[in-house]
């Protein structure tokens, strides 16, 4: 093919604005911003601990006894670890100050009892009263937490402004003027997360005009000698994965470059939303359904369930005792009703509830869903079902680990919608079981609760559940829990 001659706007030269973006954005990274913020948080923890120590011991931090210093030191380490594990130093491309502030506040709320407990244990270990260590460490964590939350809200505002100015965009060039490259350019403009400085293709005669004023800068030889390469964070190969020989040829040629080279995946007709990259053994794989397991997220969700579940069980105990007495006085039979339901990974577990039906009419398989003025429901059963108080014993399931406070509602094994089993009505039904079922959930606060009588209602509930699984986080769980009671009290239409 004859060599194509380029004007000064392409090949070795790029527009002045593009060159400025390359020089300006290449050395700025959100991860560096997060590390700087982490160092600032650690400095705040040290200063607050020093202040609390001086107030308590009336002595300098360097001369204070170890028995006073160690509880605060271990409490500070615990607070820092919780922040790190809670990803408060990771920012999205367009960070929301409110969202990040709530996320940081959730980490502080979780950290307060943990750091106080650590402080008490360390104080006991070094020969001080446990209450003193807990009080000092708790005060330090609370004071440091309040300061840190304020700083993180301000940091998110700064990050958003810097991102809009293009300071955190990854500078990339694309190899291959393909339909996938066009899609990447459009997505880059929408997200602001990456800045596409140009496209290179060794088949220039086939290239079509690129969107958003992105330039075709030349072929692969031009890329290898491009003077702005030191400012490029990624070289993206955007060639169809079905053209394996061409992909291999391009990758082999680009391996000699010092820049990171990545292969954009086109799913060939599949919806790639939510697709992530992981590994099985030593082989890279693409997850096209679900996502790789996140042990850290599962760990913190379990911690959240144990702490909040224990508190809620203690607070609910007087109400639960009154309900138990009322059930015994109202009808013959056991206080609790245990039913087999689908749980995590579709495993069966026994779900606890207060008994709300007459023993002789109990439907263990939910073959017939509850209807208006259902004769099977007892007098007390109507009251506790209308207020969802019959589900309070599921706190035992939460503490046992078979359920979570927030998640998709567990359905009875063999539950039917009309004459068909509910799980046969919607293809994505099984995706509900990718996490533990919950006492409340995203579907519940949006009105999708109680019995479902047709395929459309099943599909609606499944859609809410899948949306929650995709976006689950501590702050979202706290929001759902806060919304649950008003949602239940404001719902007079659902049959329960």
Steps between C-alpha positions, in 0.01 A plus 500: 500500500631843413612716786239761592625853552362690797455863577653664808183433697565127501779243504799645687315820592181538696283806564634731771204432731559125477869540579416714803253236625764231461763695692257616768301187574758227484650548844172545689330186631201450728693233688769757588228734624363216713842422647555865587160508670587181690822660629301804609254278687786322679646839600161605638472176700846558650422863589163411655652210696775735624241756608285242682807348665619839625154584635471163682856464636589869519837399359692517173438221252868400503505459880151351549492146643452211256184400686342827383662511155443143373114498504495815288769367266318171437167681471651733240636205302155340510334822376752533216454134401121535490529806275733314263282190490192715442652654185458860616820588312366379165318761292276459197550699182220737608503484882193620688585691818178377666554137402866499604415682823234243591742219411767648729243562775391136474862393554525726806175363648630147449839591644382663826397184692788305346771749599349545848503124548861474379598781736335326795669166424844660463449700820414181690805326349737776623347518846258793476122499559329396177243780528774765492653360182163470331401857594825658383514303176131555426529877553809515278329295226186716515695827484731377223203350312305829499802690368574234238140489372507878449834481319379215277190694393724795411747265325219352287399853394861577405534168318182567301625846395844364402341214306277742306815696416649182351778464758419136584416365156716211385670595172451223245546433132303237312641256247237412240242738351227242555135523611626402846736800493205726414311358798799554733531862387130565564519336844814699585319825428202396713704385803792743494709219646738473205626746240544352152785696339483325166463181299761305303421239236718319248202473264449868440313459175213326685473747788179698541474849658525482878247659741558789742777658288747222584777488237634206302870554571665244273602136483693282748838634388376850577384381842841346583673830422231732639666767717213509754525131594661575843177677597274206403365284783347222287510377141164335430475239225143523370490221243230234487593201715389271216794623288745302709794508257473879463474549879808282551691691233418838655574392857835347404601822327387720791670292772825689444336825613559616861133596531235266641312331218145373565257310281146638489247216510208507262233256612378432146131568555493448878406781734835577666358703789647363819765292317819483706838338465624236741719192509437128527830339586757675281258579220325839461123475456209740441203476736190554286255417781549614855845607612810351660454419869578794726615351830552844653145611424357174636709535818378852574141408423530221756649740758214741431244221547653383829527847655169650382316166526602464866392857580165455322435168675560659841270793416231273355506244786216660709275522191584142402414377850158670487431353154592151626254528789225634270547210253474244781180659632344539154525147358642156564840410360865607511613861524741477209448382145805363316491463124754373248608780268759564230817666633848587380606296193148350496569303820197421715479639855236526774352849510355602838173694537233547762212264423214697344283214363294231662709188547266272305503741201871583491646498149868402533566509123314826421301313238215746565602861558321717754183677384285780639316385818671161475314258736826323585639808680430541874384820668846580638645377172317774308650764726858379490488430124360848426789657693761238392567428868464130417845521338689620811624143582700518177752693711599152625568403137713813458713418804531136390625614160225352281353845429614860487324815619477623138466288187243334275205363698522121540227311316362166614624193315237407243316834535241531225370798307168387361549140388876528432803508726624860523859417406383363162336829399809724473831396344708713741324368812803297617715817509314595822699230679845646429497659848329416828126578522403794720236611749443807285627607161494733201183336370323531836549876535376547142169329573582156356417287805239249604362236265559513123211386279638516144822484298520881471510540879767229528709674230466836677624355830788318332603825322516685833701216657754490217539879516576473874753218448680714241520815716512356855708694755486590870352846441233354270415239767467774764277703267275198436472431874408863569237489223349166607279611789349805320447283191314234701288749695409687182396186313131420549449320171732198520349177627721350768 
